């Protein structure tokens, strides 16, 4: 499932206008972050972490927001069959 999202993210990163690059309040930018979490955690968790990151995208929140090494929640056992 993650292989559906990754090409679209790569296309978005390459085709995003230059005037928007460098304007992100976080480091790494949201598109780079979402690409990394999709590659690392798969589609379901990657989508959740991307939406959570976009929800935090406000001028008050600045700085580093690294890709989590360990998930901030426990994955139910039945979901792991789909990852």
SEMIKOL-456090 format. One record per atom (N, C-alpha, C, O, CB): residue number from 1; atom name; residue in three letters; x, y, z. Coordinates in steps of 0.001 Angstrom, whole numbers, plus 500000, padded with zeros to 6 digits. Atoms other than C-alpha are relative to their C-alpha. Glycine has a CB too. Layout:
residues N
[NUM,'CA','ALA',[X,Y,Z]]
...
This chain:
residues 83
[1,'N','UNK',[500819,498802,500000]]
[1,'CA','UNK',[500000,500000,500000]]
[1,'C','UNK',[500864,501265,500000]]
[1,'O','UNK',[500503,502264,499378]]
[1,'CB','UNK',[499068,499997,501207]]
[2,'N','UNK',[499171,498809,499951]]
[2,'CA','UNK',[502833,502414,500746]]
[2,'C','UNK',[500582,500331,498632]]
[2,'O','UNK',[500930,501483,498370]]
[2,'CB','UNK',[501116,499819,501012]]
[3,'N','UNK',[499435,499770,501324]]
[3,'CA','UNK',[504086,501994,497197]]
[3,'C','UNK',[499065,500804,499098]]
[3,'O','UNK',[499467,501240,498019]]
[3,'CB','UNK',[500328,498678,499345]]
[4,'N','UNK',[500923,499128,500719]]
[4,'CA','UNK',[500994,503866,496009]]
[4,'C','UNK',[500292,501463,500330]]
[4,'O','UNK',[500239,502321,499449]]
[4,'CB','UNK',[498538,499649,500348]]
[5,'N','UNK',[499803,498631,499550]]
[5,'CA','UNK',[501790,506985,498052]]
[5,'C','UNK',[501389,500545,499665]]
[5,'O','UNK',[501523,501726,499343]]
[5,'CB','UNK',[499771,500081,501480]]
[6,'N','UNK',[498622,499531,500143]]
[6,'CA','UNK',[505576,507169,497644]]
[6,'C','UNK',[500259,500669,498650]]
[6,'O','UNK',[500877,501734,498638]]
[6,'CB','UNK',[500955,498843,500182]]
[7,'N','UNK',[499745,499285,501265]]
[7,'CA','UNK',[505661,508001,493893]]
[7,'C','UNK',[499319,501373,499922]]
[7,'O','UNK',[499873,502306,499342]]
[7,'CB','UNK',[499534,499150,498835]]
[8,'N','UNK',[500674,498709,499997]]
[8,'CA','UNK',[503112,510789,494399]]
[8,'C','UNK',[500742,501015,500864]]
[8,'O','UNK',[500823,502191,500511]]
[8,'CB','UNK',[498567,499843,500491]]
[9,'N','UNK',[499227,499098,499156]]
[9,'CA','UNK',[505167,512256,497232]]
[9,'C','UNK',[501278,500449,499294]]
[9,'O','UNK',[501640,501624,499356]]
[9,'CB','UNK',[500339,499324,501330]]
[10,'N','UNK',[498785,499643,500730]]
[10,'CA','UNK',[508339,512139,495131]]
[10,'C','UNK',[499689,500975,498868]]
[10,'O','UNK',[500452,501909,498624]]
[10,'CB','UNK',[500680,498742,499443]]
[11,'N','UNK',[500414,499090,501069]]
[11,'CA','UNK',[506506,513811,492247]]
[11,'C','UNK',[499673,501377,500573]]
[11,'O','UNK',[500030,502394,499978]]
[11,'CB','UNK',[498781,499431,499241]]
[12,'N','UNK',[500319,498718,499361]]
[12,'CA','UNK',[505191,516511,494596]]
[12,'C','UNK',[501268,500731,500407]]
[12,'O','UNK',[501372,501942,500213]]
[12,'CB','UNK',[499101,499786,501226]]
[13,'N','UNK',[498757,499366,499570]]
[13,'CA','UNK',[508666,517161,495992]]
[13,'C','UNK',[500748,500591,498804]]
[13,'O','UNK',[501282,501697,498892]]
[13,'CB','UNK',[500891,498989,500738]]
[14,'N','UNK',[499298,499503,501182]]
[14,'CA','UNK',[510156,517520,492505]]
[14,'C','UNK',[499268,501133,499312]]
[14,'O','UNK',[499902,502025,498748]]
[14,'CB','UNK',[500214,498883,499024]]
[15,'N','UNK',[500763,499014,500758]]
[15,'CA','UNK',[507337,519622,491093]]
[15,'C','UNK',[499511,501179,500835]]
[15,'O','UNK',[498864,502078,500296]]
[15,'CB','UNK',[498831,499334,499361]]
[16,'N','UNK',[500470,498885,499190]]
[16,'CA','UNK',[506667,521938,494036]]
[16,'C','UNK',[500706,501282,499561]]
[16,'O','UNK',[501903,501268,499271]]
[16,'CB','UNK',[500241,499727,501507]]
[17,'N','UNK',[499402,498742,500454]]
[17,'CA','UNK',[507234,525575,493095]]
[17,'C','UNK',[501153,500439,500895]]
[17,'O','UNK',[501138,500210,502105]]
[17,'CB','UNK',[498943,501094,499952]]
[18,'N','UNK',[498809,499583,499245]]
[18,'CA','UNK',[510565,527058,494142]]
[18,'C','UNK',[499680,501066,501035]]
[18,'O','UNK',[500397,501202,502026]]
[18,'CB','UNK',[501068,500519,499052]]
[19,'N','UNK',[500323,498951,499031]]
[19,'CA','UNK',[508854,529930,495929]]
[19,'C','UNK',[499511,499436,501329]]
[19,'O','UNK',[499542,500131,502344]]
[19,'CB','UNK',[498952,500926,499428]]
[20,'N','UNK',[500449,500624,498764]]
[20,'CA','UNK',[507460,527473,498496]]
[20,'C','UNK',[501122,499271,500726]]
[20,'O','UNK',[500997,498987,501917]]
[20,'CB','UNK',[498876,499041,499711]]
[21,'N','UNK',[498895,500738,499368]]
[21,'CA','UNK',[510759,525703,499177]]
[21,'C','UNK',[500694,500888,501024]]
[21,'O','UNK',[500941,502069,500780]]
[21,'CB','UNK',[501018,499505,498935]]
[22,'N','UNK',[499336,499252,498942]]
[22,'CA','UNK',[512421,526759,502387]]
[22,'C','UNK',[499063,500800,500875]]
[22,'O','UNK',[499522,501491,501785]]
[22,'CB','UNK',[500995,500910,499409]]
[23,'N','UNK',[500973,499238,499215]]
[23,'CA','UNK',[509228,528251,503808]]
[23,'C','UNK',[499393,499171,501131]]
[23,'O','UNK',[498630,499701,501938]]
[23,'CB','UNK',[498894,500517,499095]]
[24,'N','UNK',[500585,500880,498991]]
[24,'CA','UNK',[508355,525278,506017]]
[24,'C','UNK',[500505,500394,501386]]
[24,'O','UNK',[501670,500759,501542]]
[24,'CB','UNK',[500338,498518,499700]]
[25,'N','UNK',[499618,499623,498639]]
[25,'CA','UNK',[508380,525978,509757]]
[25,'C','UNK',[500751,498877,500713]]
[25,'O','UNK',[501347,499103,501766]]
[25,'CB','UNK',[498762,500383,500803]]
[26,'N','UNK',[499339,501144,499390]]
[26,'CA','UNK',[509770,522519,510522]]
[26,'C','UNK',[501229,499591,499205]]
[26,'O','UNK',[501371,499916,498026]]
[26,'CB','UNK',[499036,498829,500114]]
[27,'N','UNK',[498840,500598,500650]]
[27,'CA','UNK',[513023,520805,509741]]
[27,'C','UNK',[500008,498532,500369]]
[27,'O','UNK',[500155,498233,501554]]
[27,'CB','UNK',[501340,500708,500420]]
[28,'N','UNK',[500135,499927,501454]]
[28,'CA','UNK',[512753,518489,507754]]
[28,'C','UNK',[498615,500490,499600]]
[28,'O','UNK',[497690,500509,500412]]
[28,'CB','UNK',[500273,498633,499371]]
[29,'N','UNK',[501290,499492,500478]]
[29,'CA','UNK',[509950,519885,505613]]
[29,'C','UNK',[498952,498887,500057]]
[29,'O','UNK',[499286,497708,500177]]
[29,'CB','UNK',[500127,500555,498552]]
[30,'N','UNK',[501088,500970,499850]]
[30,'CA','UNK',[506568,518189,505734]]
[30,'C','UNK',[500005,498937,498903]]
[30,'O','UNK',[499690,497776,499165]]
[30,'CB','UNK',[498666,500719,500001]]
[31,'N','UNK',[499996,500985,501082]]
[31,'CA','UNK',[506929,516523,502340]]
[31,'C','UNK',[501139,498994,500177]]
[31,'O','UNK',[500951,497802,499936]]
[31,'CB','UNK',[500121,500702,498638]]
[32,'N','UNK',[498871,500906,499746]]
[32,'CA','UNK',[510360,515072,503184]]
[32,'C','UNK',[499674,499098,501192]]
[32,'O','UNK',[499973,497904,501171]]
[32,'CB','UNK',[501315,500805,500266]]
[33,'N','UNK',[500406,500762,498820]]
[33,'CA','UNK',[509019,513974,506584]]
[33,'C','UNK',[499009,498900,499620]]
[33,'O','UNK',[499168,497750,500032]]
[33,'CB','UNK',[499379,500934,501055]]
[34,'N','UNK',[501001,500995,500361]]
[34,'CA','UNK',[506007,512229,505060]]
[34,'C','UNK',[500591,498904,499120]]
[34,'O','UNK',[500210,497741,499256]]
[34,'CB','UNK',[498833,500665,499289]]
[35,'N','UNK',[499346,501009,500820]]
[35,'CA','UNK',[508167,510466,502466]]
[35,'C','UNK',[500788,499034,500880]]
[35,'O','UNK',[500753,497823,500662]]
[35,'CB','UNK',[500924,500661,498964]]
[36,'N','UNK',[499199,500848,499114]]
[36,'CA','UNK',[510459,509180,505216]]
[36,'C','UNK',[499136,499097,500874]]
[36,'O','UNK',[499470,497928,501064]]
[36,'CB','UNK',[500888,500859,500878]]
[37,'N','UNK',[500828,500853,499147]]
[37,'CA','UNK',[507655,507948,507481]]
[37,'C','UNK',[499238,498955,499188]]
[37,'O','UNK',[498979,497861,499688]]
[37,'CB','UNK',[499018,500850,500798]]
[38,'N','UNK',[500628,501012,500852]]
[38,'CA','UNK',[505904,506209,504580]]
[38,'C','UNK',[500988,498882,499690]]
[38,'O','UNK',[500620,497708,499694]]
[38,'CB','UNK',[499482,500633,498693]]
[39,'N','UNK',[499001,501028,500290]]
[39,'CA','UNK',[509146,504424,503712]]
[39,'C','UNK',[500328,499171,501236]]
[39,'O','UNK',[500587,497973,501127]]
[39,'CB','UNK',[501271,500640,499454]]
[40,'N','UNK',[499606,500708,498779]]
[40,'CA','UNK',[509860,503511,507332]]
[40,'C','UNK',[498864,499197,500620]]
[40,'O','UNK',[499076,498057,501033]]
[40,'CB','UNK',[500522,500983,501013]]
[41,'N','UNK',[501088,500618,499245]]
[41,'CA','UNK',[506440,502658,508780]]
[41,'C','UNK',[498859,499443,499155]]
[41,'O','UNK',[498007,498729,499683]]
[41,'CB','UNK',[499450,500989,500944]]
[42,'N','UNK',[501085,500507,500830]]
[42,'CA','UNK',[504173,501897,505822]]
[42,'C','UNK',[498884,501012,499843]]
[42,'O','UNK',[498991,502145,500313]]
[42,'CB','UNK',[499452,498724,500582]]
[43,'N','UNK',[501055,499080,500399]]
[43,'CA','UNK',[500921,503415,504597]]
[43,'C','UNK',[499124,500464,501163]]
[43,'O','UNK',[498875,501662,501293]]
[43,'CB','UNK',[499144,499353,498959]]
[44,'N','UNK',[500941,499612,498945]]
[44,'CA','UNK',[498635,503360,507654]]
[44,'C','UNK',[500640,500919,501031]]
[44,'O','UNK',[500107,501985,501339]]
[44,'CB','UNK',[499451,498764,500691]]
[45,'N','UNK',[499325,499196,498979]]
[45,'CA','UNK',[501075,504675,510227]]
[45,'C','UNK',[500601,501248,499369]]
[45,'O','UNK',[500612,502312,499987]]
[45,'CB','UNK',[501097,499176,500711]]
[46,'N','UNK',[499459,498846,500700]]
[46,'CA','UNK',[502718,506955,507668]]
[46,'C','UNK',[498949,501063,499770]]
[46,'O','UNK',[499221,502253,499927]]
[46,'CB','UNK',[500598,499579,498685]]
[47,'N','UNK',[501092,499052,500204]]
[47,'CA','UNK',[499378,508549,506863]]
[47,'C','UNK',[499609,500660,501323]]
[47,'O','UNK',[499353,501864,501363]]
[47,'CB','UNK',[498781,499293,499374]]
[48,'N','UNK',[500327,499441,498683]]
[48,'CA','UNK',[498613,509000,510565]]
[48,'C','UNK',[501041,501031,500432]]
[48,'O','UNK',[500686,502128,500864]]
[48,'CB','UNK',[499902,498879,501051]]
[49,'N','UNK',[498947,499082,499584]]
[49,'CA','UNK',[502003,510599,511296]]
[49,'C','UNK',[500060,501238,499110]]
[49,'O','UNK',[500388,502322,499592]]
[49,'CB','UNK',[501342,499291,499990]]
[50,'N','UNK',[500018,498850,500898]]
[50,'CA','UNK',[501736,512847,508227]]
[50,'C','UNK',[498868,500949,500354]]
[50,'O','UNK',[499065,502163,500384]]
[50,'CB','UNK',[499869,499544,498549]]
[51,'N','UNK',[501133,499148,499615]]
[51,'CA','UNK',[498293,514112,509233]]
[51,'C','UNK',[500280,500688,501330]]
[51,'O','UNK',[499946,501861,501503]]
[51,'CB','UNK',[498700,499171,500093]]
[52,'N','UNK',[499650,499388,498717]]
[52,'CA','UNK',[499532,514695,512786]]
[52,'C','UNK',[501013,501124,499806]]
[52,'O','UNK',[500936,502154,500476]]
[52,'CB','UNK',[500561,498942,500967]]
[53,'N','UNK',[498997,498963,500284]]
[53,'CA','UNK',[502487,516664,511403]]
[53,'C','UNK',[499353,501218,499352]]
[53,'O','UNK',[499665,502350,499722]]
[53,'CB','UNK',[501110,499445,499087]]
[54,'N','UNK',[500670,498879,500654]]
[54,'CA','UNK',[500279,518790,509143]]
[54,'C','UNK',[499089,500750,500968]]
[54,'O','UNK',[498890,501957,500832]]
[54,'CB','UNK',[499193,499507,498802]]
[55,'N','UNK',[500839,499367,498987]]
[55,'CA','UNK',[497987,519468,512084]]
[55,'C','UNK',[500822,500958,500872]]
[55,'O','UNK',[500311,501979,501332]]
[55,'CB','UNK',[499323,498930,500875]]
[56,'N','UNK',[499118,499160,499188]]
[56,'CA','UNK',[500954,520930,513988]]
[56,'C','UNK',[500608,501153,499212]]
[56,'O','UNK',[501323,501972,499790]]
[56,'CB','UNK',[501102,499160,500592]]
[57,'N','UNK',[499362,499003,500863]]
[57,'CA','UNK',[501943,523168,511054]]
[57,'C','UNK',[499353,501364,500217]]
[57,'O','UNK',[498389,501725,499542]]
[57,'CB','UNK',[499901,499585,498510]]
[58,'N','UNK',[500461,498664,499678]]
[58,'CA','UNK',[501380,526615,512542]]
[58,'C','UNK',[501225,500862,500261]]
[58,'O','UNK',[502281,500331,500606]]
[58,'CB','UNK',[499034,499993,501227]]
[59,'N','UNK',[498830,499147,499776]]
[59,'CA','UNK',[503664,529633,512874]]
[59,'C','UNK',[500557,499926,501422]]
[59,'O','UNK',[501737,500208,501635]]
[59,'CB','UNK',[499648,501422,499684]]
[60,'N','UNK',[499507,500092,498626]]
[60,'CA','UNK',[503885,529094,516646]]
[60,'C','UNK',[500924,498800,500190]]
[60,'O','UNK',[501818,498841,501035]]
[60,'CB','UNK',[498831,499913,500973]]
[61,'N','UNK',[499182,501208,499891]]
[61,'CA','UNK',[505429,525636,516185]]
[61,'C','UNK',[501150,500105,499003]]
[61,'O','UNK',[500936,500033,497793]]
[61,'CB','UNK',[499148,498710,499742]]
[62,'N','UNK',[498821,499903,500854]]
[62,'CA','UNK',[508941,526002,514828]]
[62,'C','UNK',[501069,499044,500502]]
[62,'O','UNK',[501016,498563,501634]]
[62,'CB','UNK',[500539,501450,499960]]
[63,'N','UNK',[498849,500768,499581]]
[63,'CA','UNK',[512117,524017,514898]]
[63,'C','UNK',[500028,498591,499457]]
[63,'O','UNK',[499419,498277,498434]]
[63,'CB','UNK',[500052,499955,501465]]
[64,'N','UNK',[499813,501374,500440]]
[64,'CA','UNK',[513046,520410,514619]]
[64,'C','UNK',[498842,499123,500452]]
[64,'O','UNK',[498369,499220,501585]]
[64,'CB','UNK',[501321,499445,500528]]
[65,'N','UNK',[501012,501014,499706]]
[65,'CA','UNK',[510443,517681,514472]]
[65,'C','UNK',[500467,498735,499296]]
[65,'O','UNK',[500022,498439,498187]]
[65,'CB','UNK',[498540,500444,499527]]
[66,'N','UNK',[499391,501147,500683]]
[66,'CA','UNK',[512414,514520,513726]]
[66,'C','UNK',[499026,498846,499813]]
[66,'O','UNK',[497976,498778,500452]]
[66,'CB','UNK',[501206,499519,500772]]
[67,'N','UNK',[500770,501216,500230]]
[67,'CA','UNK',[511050,511255,512421]]
[67,'C','UNK',[500165,499123,501235]]
[67,'O','UNK',[501291,498860,501656]]
[67,'CB','UNK',[500466,499252,498692]]
[68,'N','UNK',[499877,500767,498755]]
[68,'CA','UNK',[510238,509155,515485]]
[68,'C','UNK',[500700,498660,499783]]
[68,'O','UNK',[500369,497906,498868]]
[68,'CB','UNK',[498623,499765,500607]]
[69,'N','UNK',[499319,501296,500026]]
[69,'CA','UNK',[512587,506244,516103]]
[69,'C','UNK',[499072,498904,500517]]
[69,'O','UNK',[499063,497781,500013]]
[69,'CB','UNK',[501296,500048,500843]]
[70,'N','UNK',[500952,500922,499394]]
[70,'CA','UNK',[509936,504579,518234]]
[70,'C','UNK',[498637,500674,499953]]
[70,'O','UNK',[498520,501866,500236]]
[70,'CB','UNK',[500409,499619,501476]]
[71,'N','UNK',[501333,499425,500124]]
[71,'CA','UNK',[506222,505076,517708]]
[71,'C','UNK',[499469,500465,501355]]
[71,'O','UNK',[499727,499824,502374]]
[71,'CB','UNK',[499041,498985,499381]]
[72,'N','UNK',[500532,499484,498744]]
[72,'CA','UNK',[504420,507164,520336]]
[72,'C','UNK',[498774,499253,500498]]
[72,'O','UNK',[498146,499671,501470]]
[72,'CB','UNK',[499663,501441,499844]]
[73,'N','UNK',[501174,500771,499599]]
[73,'CA','UNK',[501676,504556,520585]]
[73,'C','UNK',[500256,498531,499701]]
[73,'O','UNK',[501165,498186,498945]]
[73,'CB','UNK',[498717,500502,499270]]
[74,'N','UNK',[499905,501451,500201]]
[74,'CA','UNK',[501228,500791,520677]]
[74,'C','UNK',[499134,499613,498809]]
[74,'O','UNK',[497972,500012,498732]]
[74,'CB','UNK',[499560,499217,501284]]
[75,'N','UNK',[500760,500456,501164]]
[75,'CA','UNK',[500152,499184,517402]]
[75,'C','UNK',[499223,498745,500397]]
[75,'O','UNK',[499815,497783,500886]]
[75,'CB','UNK',[500945,499717,498774]]
[76,'N','UNK',[500759,501220,499712]]
[76,'CA','UNK',[497294,496710,517883]]
[76,'C','UNK',[500483,498836,499137]]
[76,'O','UNK',[500880,499025,497986]]
[76,'CB','UNK',[498498,500237,499772]]
[77,'N','UNK',[499462,501178,500676]]
[77,'CA','UNK',[498277,493192,516902]]
[77,'C','UNK',[499289,499714,498677]]
[77,'O','UNK',[499927,499269,497723]]
[77,'CB','UNK',[499894,498791,500908]]
[78,'N','UNK',[500727,500310,501224]]
[78,'CA','UNK',[495525,492846,514283]]
[78,'C','UNK',[500396,500919,498856]]
[78,'O','UNK',[500254,500535,497695]]
[78,'CB','UNK',[498511,500093,500241]]
[79,'N','UNK',[499568,499084,501063]]
[79,'CA','UNK',[496849,495889,512366]]
[79,'C','UNK',[501317,499555,499391]]
[79,'O','UNK',[501564,499811,498212]]
[79,'CB','UNK',[500134,501424,500541]]
[80,'N','UNK',[498690,500391,500513]]
[80,'CA','UNK',[500317,494403,512009]]
[80,'C','UNK',[499909,499014,498847]]
[80,'O','UNK',[500880,498847,498109]]
[80,'CB','UNK',[500826,499404,501105]]
[81,'N','UNK',[500167,500904,501143]]
[81,'CA','UNK',[498937,491868,509541]]
[81,'C','UNK',[499871,500775,498694]]
[81,'O','UNK',[500141,500232,497623]]
[81,'CB','UNK',[498771,499109,500200]]
[82,'N','UNK',[500203,499204,501197]]
[82,'CA','UNK',[498190,494713,507118]]
[82,'C','UNK',[501195,500874,499660]]
[82,'O','UNK',[501219,501490,498595]]
[82,'CB','UNK',[498787,500853,500160]]
[83,'N','UNK',[498842,499135,500233]]
[83,'CA','UNK',[501530,496519,507421]]
[83,'C','UNK',[501046,499267,499180]]
[83,'O','UNK',[502099,499829,498878]]
[83,'CB','UNK',[500605,500476,501333]]
